[in-house]
Amino acid sequence: MKTNSSQNLFVYVLFLVICLIGIFFGRSISQEHSFLRVWEFSNLLLMMAGVPFLFLQQRAGLPDFLSDNVTRKNRIVYPVLLGIVFGILDVLVIKVLLHPEPYTELPPFLQPFPYSVFLYFSGAFEIEVFYRLIPMTIILLVGNWWKQGKYFQWFFWIAAVLTALREPLEQLPAGSAWLIAYSFLTGFLMNFLQAIWYRKAGFIASLSLRLGHYLIWHILLGIYVELIELH
């Protein structure tokens, strides 16, 4: 019977294999698409930074990736549905309201299908490792240690807010005040919910929420643009 930590490692390696397939896939079609975004092998090496934290989830008060105490609905279904809501919002605001005219080429945030599945899975995985897995595990480890966990809840909410701020601050768009406000508020809320789901159901739940968003915003919108607007 596998230990929880070895299950974490198994899942992590499986995710890395998907990223590796994406690298080879991208390189094989790079001559056909001048705008293609392709991961480098150095990206995979960088992801090794997350490995030590796979063995510290329980110590940090977080569920292991495949914890028996977490249902599949909480681990995958509900987070994906939440992410889909954010994806639909982005499509309605940014595509339907701000850019209703057809694209003449794929914009930078879209990539050709089915390669887009691998690229955006890899991107979501990378973000969750460096925005959630590493920082939240560190902060909550300290929270469990400090005064024997007396202020653990405070440490969690601080971690949730800090990790929720990073992405929207890094990706503030140029444009009107309302667009900047929309981008910041929805970005913060999605990341904040990811922190909550991470504590509730583990790393896969947080990743699933982001993948639900990417499914709509990056993958399905990309298919629509490729098949409808570019033809």
Secondary structure in CASP SS format (residue, H / E / C, confidence):
PFRMAT SS
TARGET T0000
AUTHOR 0000-0000-0000
METHOD secondary structure of the structure
MODEL  1
M C 1.00
K C 1.00
T C 1.00
N H 1.00
S H 1.00
S H 1.00
Q H 1.00
N H 1.00
L H 1.00
F H 1.00
V H 1.00
Y H 1.00
V H 1.00
L H 1.00
F H 1.00
L H 1.00
V H 1.00
I H 1.00
C H 1.00
L H 1.00
I H 1.00
G H 1.00
I H 1.00
F H 1.00
F H 1.00
G H 1.00
R H 1.00
S H 1.00
I H 1.00
S H 1.00
Q H 1.00
E H 1.00
H C 1.00
S C 1.00
F C 1.00
L C 1.00
R C 1.00
V C 1.00
W C 1.00
E C 1.00
F H 1.00
S H 1.00
N H 1.00
L H 1.00
L H 1.00
L H 1.00
M H 1.00
M H 1.00
A H 1.00
G H 1.00
V H 1.00
P H 1.00
F H 1.00
L H 1.00
F H 1.00
L C 1.00
Q C 1.00
Q C 1.00
R C 1.00
A C 1.00
G C 1.00
L C 1.00
P C 1.00
D C 1.00
F C 1.00
L C 1.00
S C 1.00
D C 1.00
N C 1.00
V C 1.00
T C 1.00
R H 1.00
K H 1.00
N H 1.00
R H 1.00
I H 1.00
V H 1.00
Y H 1.00
P H 1.00
V H 1.00
L H 1.00
L H 1.00
G H 1.00
I H 1.00
V H 1.00
F H 1.00
G H 1.00
I H 1.00
L H 1.00
D H 1.00
V H 1.00
L H 1.00
V H 1.00
I H 1.00
K H 1.00
V H 1.00
L H 1.00
L C 1.00
H C 1.00
P C 1.00
E C 1.00
P C 1.00
Y C 1.00
T C 1.00
E C 1.00
L C 1.00
P C 1.00
P C 1.00
F C 1.00
L C 1.00
Q C 1.00
P C 1.00
F C 1.00
P C 1.00
Y H 1.00
S H 1.00
V H 1.00
F H 1.00
L H 1.00
Y H 1.00
F H 1.00
S H 1.00
G H 1.00
A H 1.00
F H 1.00
E H 1.00
I H 1.00
E H 1.00
V H 1.00
F H 1.00
Y H 1.00
R H 1.00
L H 1.00
I H 1.00
P H 1.00
M H 1.00
T H 1.00
I H 1.00
I H 1.00
L H 1.00
L H 1.00
V H 1.00
G H 1.00
N H 1.00
W H 1.00
W H 1.00
K H 1.00
Q H 1.00
G H 1.00
K C 1.00
Y C 1.00
F H 1.00
Q H 1.00
W H 1.00
F H 1.00
F H 1.00
W H 1.00
I H 1.00
A H 1.00
A H 1.00
V H 1.00
L H 1.00
T H 1.00
A H 1.00
L H 1.00
R H 1.00
E H 1.00
P H 1.00
L H 1.00
E H 1.00
Q C 1.00
L C 1.00
P C 1.00
A C 1.00
G C 1.00
S C 1.00
A H 1.00
W H 1.00
L H 1.00
I H 1.00
A H 1.00
Y H 1.00
S H 1.00
F H 1.00
L H 1.00
T H 1.00
G H 1.00
F H 1.00
L H 1.00
M H 1.00
N H 1.00
F H 1.00
L H 1.00
Q H 1.00
A H 1.00
I H 1.00
W H 1.00
Y H 1.00
R H 1.00
K H 1.00
A H 1.00
G C 1.00
F H 1.00
I H 1.00
A H 1.00
S H 1.00
L H 1.00
S H 1.00
L H 1.00
R H 1.00
L H 1.00
G H 1.00
H H 1.00
Y H 1.00
L H 1.00
I H 1.00
W H 1.00
H H 1.00
I H 1.00
L H 1.00
L H 1.00
G H 1.00
I H 1.00
Y H 1.00
V H 1.00
E H 1.00
L H 1.00
I H 1.00
E H 1.00
L C 1.00
H C 1.00
END
